[in-house]
Amino acid sequence: MVQRLHLVFGGELVNPSSTQFVDPSKIDIVGMFPDYASAYAAWKAAAQRTVDDAHARYFIAHIHRLRDEESPASPTEELG
C-alpha cells in the first residue's frame, strides 16, 4: 500500500493575500500525517485557533507528490 504523507504548517504572513511568511524561522510545524483526512483535521484545528488573526494561515503540503515514484532515485537521494 502506498503511503501518502501530508505536512501541516503555517504562521504569520506578510500579507493575508500572499503566501510569504513574515519570519520563516517561526513557522509552526503542526505535524506529518499519514493521510489527507487526518491532515485536514489538524489543519482545521490549527486554523480555528488563529481565526482572529487575519495574517495567520495554515497549509497542507502533499509530501507524497514531491517524490516521483516512477524514477529509481530522486536527485537528493543521488547526492547522499
N, CA, C and O atoms as a GROMACS GRO file, in nm:
protein
  320
    1MET      N    1   0.084  -0.119   0.000
    1MET     CA    2   0.000   0.000   0.000
    1MET      C    3   0.088   0.125   0.000
    1MET      O    4   0.186   0.133   0.075
    2VAL      N    5   0.054   0.221  -0.083
    2VAL     CA    6   0.130   0.344  -0.094
    2VAL      C    7   0.094   0.437   0.021
    2VAL      O    8  -0.024   0.457   0.052
    3GLN      N    9   0.196   0.493   0.084
    3GLN     CA   10   0.173   0.587   0.193
    3GLN      C   11   0.169   0.728   0.135
    3GLN      O   12   0.259   0.767   0.060
    4ARG      N   13   0.070   0.804   0.169
    4ARG     CA   14   0.052   0.941   0.118
    4ARG      C   15   0.068   1.039   0.232
    4ARG      O   16  -0.029   1.074   0.300
    5LEU      N   17   0.191   1.085   0.253
    5LEU     CA   18   0.220   1.174   0.365
    5LEU      C   19   0.177   1.318   0.336
    5LEU      O   20   0.186   1.366   0.222
    6HIS      N   21   0.131   1.386   0.441
    6HIS     CA   22   0.088   1.525   0.432
    6HIS      C   23   0.148   1.603   0.548
    6HIS      O   24   0.145   1.557   0.662
    7LEU      N   25   0.201   1.720   0.520
    7LEU     CA   26   0.259   1.809   0.621
    7LEU      C   27   0.166   1.926   0.643
    7LEU      O   28   0.122   1.990   0.547
    8VAL      N   29   0.135   1.956   0.769
    8VAL     CA   30   0.052   2.071   0.803
    8VAL      C   31   0.141   2.173   0.872
    8VAL      O   32   0.209   2.142   0.970
    9PHE      N   33   0.142   2.296   0.819
    9PHE     CA   34   0.226   2.402   0.873
    9PHE      C   35   0.160   2.537   0.849
    9PHE      O   36   0.067   2.548   0.768
   10GLY      N   37   0.208   2.638   0.918
   10GLY     CA   38   0.151   2.771   0.900
   10GLY      C   39   0.222   2.874   0.984
   10GLY      O   40   0.323   2.845   1.049
   11GLY      N   41   0.168   2.992   0.982
   11GLY     CA   42   0.225   3.102   1.059
   11GLY      C   43   0.177   3.236   1.009
   11GLY      O   44   0.077   3.246   0.938
   12GLU      N   45   0.249   3.338   1.049
   12GLU     CA   46   0.210   3.476   1.015
   12GLU      C   47   0.261   3.513   0.876
   12GLU      O   48   0.379   3.498   0.846
   13LEU      N   49   0.169   3.561   0.793
   13LEU     CA   50   0.203   3.603   0.657
   13LEU      C   51   0.228   3.753   0.651
   13LEU      O   52   0.174   3.829   0.730
   14VAL      N   53   0.310   3.794   0.555
   14VAL     CA   54   0.338   3.936   0.532
   14VAL      C   55   0.208   4.007   0.495
   14VAL      O   56   0.180   4.117   0.543
   15ASN      N   57   0.130   3.944   0.409
   15ASN     CA   58   0.006   3.999   0.359
   15ASN      C   59  -0.095   3.883   0.353
   15ASN      O   60  -0.059   3.776   0.302
   16PRO      N   61  -0.216   3.899   0.401
   16PRO     CA   62  -0.313   3.789   0.401
   16PRO      C   63  -0.343   3.732   0.262
   16PRO      O   64  -0.390   3.619   0.252
   17SER      N   65  -0.316   3.806   0.157
   17SER     CA   66  -0.344   3.755   0.022
   17SER      C   67  -0.221   3.693  -0.043
   17SER      O   68  -0.224   3.659  -0.161
   18SER      N   69  -0.112   3.676   0.033
   18SER     CA   70   0.009   3.613  -0.021
   18SER      C   71   0.039   3.486   0.056
   18SER      O   72  -0.034   3.448   0.147
   19THR      N   73   0.147   3.421   0.018
   19THR     CA   74   0.191   3.301   0.091
   19THR      C   75   0.333   3.320   0.145
   19THR      O   76   0.403   3.223   0.174
   20GLN      N   77   0.376   3.445   0.158
   20GLN     CA   78   0.510   3.475   0.209
   20GLN      C   79   0.502   3.495   0.361
   20GLN      O   80   0.426   3.578   0.411
   21PHE      N   81   0.583   3.416   0.434
   21PHE     CA   82   0.584   3.425   0.579
   21PHE      C   83   0.667   3.542   0.628
   21PHE      O   84   0.769   3.575   0.568
   22VAL      N   85   0.623   3.606   0.738
   22VAL     CA   86   0.696   3.716   0.798
   22VAL      C   87   0.835   3.670   0.842
   22VAL      O   88   0.936   3.734   0.812
   23ASP      N   89   0.840   3.558   0.913
   23ASP     CA   90   0.967   3.503   0.963
   23ASP      C   91   0.963   3.351   0.946
   23ASP      O   92   0.905   3.281   1.028
   24PRO      N   93   1.025   3.300   0.839
   24PRO     CA   94   1.022   3.155   0.815
   24PRO      C   95   1.077   3.071   0.930
   24PRO      O   96   1.041   2.953   0.942
   25SER      N   97   1.162   3.128   1.013
   25SER     CA   98   1.215   3.051   1.127
   25SER      C   99   1.109   3.029   1.235
   25SER      O  100   1.129   2.947   1.325
   26LYS      N  101   0.998   3.100   1.226
   26LYS     CA  102   0.890   3.086   1.324
   26LYS      C  103   0.768   3.014   1.268
   26LYS      O  104   0.658   3.024   1.324
   27ILE      N  105   0.786   2.941   1.158
   27ILE     CA  106   0.675   2.864   1.101
   27ILE      C  107   0.635   2.756   1.201
   27ILE      O  108   0.720   2.685   1.256
   28ASP      N  109   0.506   2.744   1.222
   28ASP     CA  110   0.450   2.644   1.313
   28ASP      C  111   0.433   2.514   1.235
   28ASP      O  112   0.348   2.504   1.147
   29ILE      N  113   0.514   2.414   1.269
   29ILE     CA  114   0.501   2.282   1.207
   29ILE      C  115   0.403   2.202   1.293
   29ILE      O  116   0.438   2.156   1.402
   30VAL      N  117   0.283   2.186   1.244
   30VAL     CA  118   0.180   2.113   1.318
   30VAL      C  119   0.215   1.964   1.321
   30VAL      O  120   0.203   1.899   1.425
   31GLY      N  121   0.257   1.912   1.206
   31GLY     CA  122   0.297   1.772   1.203
   31GLY      C  123   0.284   1.707   1.067
   31GLY      O  124   0.234   1.767   0.972
   32MET      N  125   0.330   1.582   1.061
   32MET     CA  126   0.323   1.499   0.941
   32MET      C  127   0.213   1.396   0.965
   32MET      O  128   0.204   1.336   1.072
   33PHE      N  129   0.130   1.376   0.863
   33PHE     CA  130   0.014   1.289   0.878
   33PHE      C  131   0.009   1.185   0.766
   33PHE      O  132   0.049   1.214   0.653
   34PRO      N  133  -0.039   1.064   0.797
   34PRO     CA  134  -0.035   0.953   0.702
   34PRO      C  135  -0.144   0.957   0.594
   34PRO      O  136  -0.139   0.880   0.499
   35ASP      N  137  -0.242   1.046   0.610
   35ASP     CA  138  -0.349   1.054   0.511
   35ASP      C  139  -0.409   1.195   0.514
   35ASP      O  140  -0.390   1.272   0.608
   36TYR      N  141  -0.483   1.225   0.408
   36TYR     CA  142  -0.540   1.360   0.396
   36TYR      C  143  -0.643   1.389   0.504
   36TYR      O  144  -0.649   1.501   0.554
   37ALA      N  145  -0.722   1.292   0.541
   37ALA     CA  146  -0.828   1.314   0.641
   37ALA      C  147  -0.769   1.360   0.774
   37ALA      O  148  -0.820   1.455   0.834
   38SER      N  149  -0.665   1.295   0.821
   38SER     CA  150  -0.605   1.336   0.949
   38SER      C  151  -0.531   1.469   0.934
   38SER      O  152  -0.528   1.548   1.028
   39ALA      N  153  -0.471   1.493   0.818
   39ALA     CA  154  -0.405   1.622   0.794
   39ALA      C  155  -0.509   1.735   0.792
   39ALA      O  156  -0.485   1.843   0.846
   40TYR      N  157  -0.621   1.709   0.730
   40TYR     CA  158  -0.728   1.809   0.724
   40TYR      C  159  -0.780   1.843   0.863
   40TYR      O  160  -0.805   1.959   0.894
   41ALA      N  161  -0.797   1.742   0.946
   41ALA     CA  162  -0.845   1.765   1.084
   41ALA      C  163  -0.744   1.850   1.162
   41ALA      O  164  -0.783   1.941   1.236
   42ALA      N  165  -0.615   1.823   1.145
   42ALA     CA  166  -0.511   1.901   1.213
   42ALA      C  167  -0.507   2.043   1.158
   42ALA      O  168  -0.491   2.139   1.234
   43TRP      N  169  -0.520   2.058   1.025
   43TRP     CA  170  -0.522   2.190   0.963
   43TRP      C  171  -0.640   2.272   1.015
   43TRP      O  172  -0.625   2.390   1.049
   44LYS      N  173  -0.756   2.210   1.020
   44LYS     CA  174  -0.876   2.279   1.065
   44LYS      C  175  -0.862   2.326   1.210
   44LYS      O  176  -0.900   2.439   1.242
   45ALA      N  177  -0.807   2.242   1.296
   45ALA     CA  178  -0.787   2.279   1.436
   45ALA      C  179  -0.689   2.396   1.447
   45ALA      O  180  -0.712   2.490   1.524
   46ALA      N  181  -0.579   2.391   1.372
   46ALA     CA  182  -0.481   2.500   1.377
   46ALA      C  183  -0.540   2.629   1.322
   46ALA      O  184  -0.517   2.736   1.378
   47ALA      N  185  -0.614   2.620   1.214
   47ALA     CA  186  -0.676   2.738   1.153
   47ALA      C  187  -0.779   2.799   1.248
   47ALA      O  188  -0.789   2.921   1.257
   48GLN      N  189  -0.854   2.717   1.317
   48GLN     CA  190  -0.955   2.768   1.410
   48GLN      C  191  -0.892   2.835   1.532
   48GLN      O  192  -0.950   2.928   1.588
   49ARG      N  193  -0.774   2.789   1.573
   49ARG     CA  194  -0.704   2.854   1.685
   49ARG      C  195  -0.661   2.996   1.649
   49ARG      O  196  -0.647   3.081   1.737
   50THR      N  197  -0.639   3.022   1.520
   50THR     CA  198  -0.589   3.153   1.477
   50THR      C  199  -0.693   3.231   1.397
   50THR      O  200  -0.657   3.322   1.321
   51VAL      N  201  -0.819   3.198   1.414
   51VAL     CA  202  -0.925   3.259   1.333
   51VAL      C  203  -0.932   3.412   1.350
   51VAL      O  204  -0.975   3.481   1.259
   52ASP      N  205  -0.892   3.464   1.464
   52ASP     CA  206  -0.898   3.609   1.488
   52ASP      C  207  -0.777   3.684   1.433
   52ASP      O  208  -0.774   3.807   1.438
   53ASP      N  209  -0.679   3.614   1.381
   53ASP     CA  210  -0.558   3.677   1.326
   53ASP      C  211  -0.562   3.666   1.174
   53ASP      O  212  -0.536   3.560   1.117
   54ALA      N  213  -0.594   3.777   1.108
   54ALA     CA  214  -0.608   3.777   0.963
   54ALA      C  215  -0.478   3.744   0.891
   54ALA      O  216  -0.481   3.702   0.775
   55HIS      N  217  -0.364   3.763   0.956
   55HIS     CA  218  -0.235   3.736   0.893
   55HIS      C  219  -0.184   3.593   0.914
   55HIS      O  220  -0.081   3.555   0.859
   56ALA      N  221  -0.255   3.516   0.993
   56ALA     CA  222  -0.214   3.377   1.018
   56ALA      C  223  -0.285   3.285   0.920
   56ALA      O  224  -0.404   3.299   0.893
   57ARG      N  225  -0.208   3.191   0.867
   57ARG     CA  226  -0.266   3.098   0.771
   57ARG      C  227  -0.194   2.964   0.780
   57ARG      O  228  -0.074   2.959   0.802
   58TYR      N  229  -0.269   2.856   0.762
   58TYR     CA  230  -0.214   2.721   0.766
   58TYR      C  231  -0.235   2.652   0.632
   58TYR      O  232  -0.329   2.683   0.558
   59PHE      N  233  -0.146   2.560   0.602
   59PHE     CA  234  -0.144   2.492   0.473
   59PHE      C  235  -0.129   2.342   0.493
   59PHE      O  236  -0.078   2.295   0.595
   60ILE      N  237  -0.174   2.266   0.393
   60ILE     CA  238  -0.147   2.122   0.386
   60ILE      C  239  -0.060   2.100   0.264
   60ILE      O  240  -0.099   2.132   0.152
   61ALA      N  241   0.060   2.045   0.286
   61ALA     CA  242   0.152   2.012   0.176
   61ALA      C  243   0.142   1.862   0.150
   61ALA      O  244   0.152   1.781   0.242
   62HIS      N  245   0.122   1.828   0.025
   62HIS     CA  246   0.113   1.687  -0.015
   62HIS      C  247   0.254   1.636  -0.040
   62HIS      O  248   0.304   1.639  -0.153
   63ILE      N  249   0.317   1.589   0.064
   63ILE     CA  250   0.457   1.545   0.057
   63ILE      C  251   0.475   1.432  -0.043
   63ILE      O  252   0.577   1.425  -0.111
   64HIS      N  253   0.378   1.344  -0.054
   64HIS     CA  254   0.389   1.232  -0.146
   64HIS      C  255   0.400   1.277  -0.291
   64HIS      O  256   0.449   1.202  -0.375
   65ARG      N  257   0.357   1.398  -0.322
   65ARG     CA  258   0.365   1.449  -0.460
   65ARG      C  259   0.505   1.501  -0.494
   65ARG      O  260   0.535   1.525  -0.610
   66LEU      N  261   0.590   1.518  -0.394
   66LEU     CA  262   0.726   1.568  -0.418
   66LEU      C  263   0.819   1.459  -0.470
   66LEU      O  264   0.928   1.488  -0.519
   67ARG      N  265   0.778   1.338  -0.458
   67ARG     CA  266   0.862   1.225  -0.498
   67ARG      C  267   0.802   1.157  -0.621
   67ARG      O  268   0.684   1.125  -0.625
   68ASP      N  269   0.886   1.135  -0.719
   68ASP     CA  270   0.843   1.066  -0.840
   68ASP      C  271   0.865   0.917  -0.818
   68ASP      O  272   0.978   0.868  -0.823
   69GLU      N  273   0.758   0.846  -0.793
   69GLU     CA  274   0.767   0.704  -0.763
   69GLU      C  275   0.813   0.620  -0.883
   69GLU      O  276   0.854   0.505  -0.866
   70GLU      N  277   0.807   0.676  -1.002
   70GLU     CA  278   0.847   0.603  -1.122
   70GLU      C  279   0.998   0.600  -1.141
   70GLU      O  280   1.051   0.509  -1.204
   71SER      N  281   1.069   0.700  -1.086
   71SER     CA  282   1.214   0.703  -1.103
   71SER      C  283   1.282   0.626  -0.990
   71SER      O  284   1.231   0.624  -0.878
   72PRO      N  285   1.396   0.562  -1.018
   72PRO     CA  286   1.463   0.480  -0.917
   72PRO      C  287   1.518   0.562  -0.799
   72PRO      O  288   1.529   0.509  -0.689
   73ALA      N  289   1.552   0.688  -0.822
   73ALA     CA  290   1.606   0.772  -0.714
   73ALA      C  291   1.579   0.918  -0.747
   73ALA      O  292   1.588   0.960  -0.863
   74SER      N  293   1.548   0.995  -0.644
   74SER     CA  294   1.530   1.138  -0.665
   74SER      C  295   1.668   1.204  -0.667
   74SER      O  296   1.765   1.143  -0.621
   75PRO      N  297   1.680   1.327  -0.720
   75PRO     CA  298   1.810   1.394  -0.724
   75PRO      C  299   1.877   1.406  -0.587
   75PRO      O  300   2.000   1.395  -0.579
   76THR      N  301   1.800   1.430  -0.480
   76THR     CA  302   1.862   1.443  -0.348
   76THR      C  303   1.913   1.309  -0.296
   76THR      O  304   2.013   1.305  -0.224
   77GLU      N  305   1.847   1.200  -0.331
   77GLU     CA  306   1.896   1.069  -0.290
   77GLU      C  307   2.029   1.038  -0.356
   77GLU      O  308   2.113   0.971  -0.297
   78GLU      N  309   2.047   1.085  -0.479
   78GLU     CA  310   2.173   1.060  -0.550
   78GLU      C  311   2.289   1.138  -0.489
   78GLU      O  312   2.404   1.098  -0.504
   79LEU      N  313   2.259   1.249  -0.420
   79LEU     CA  314   2.365   1.328  -0.357
   79LEU      C  315   2.417   1.265  -0.230
   79LEU      O  316   2.535   1.279  -0.197
   80GLY      N  317   2.330   1.194  -0.159
   80GLY     CA  318   2.363   1.147  -0.025
   80GLY      C  319   2.427   1.015  -0.022
   80GLY      O  320   2.459   0.965   0.086
   0.00000   0.00000   0.00000
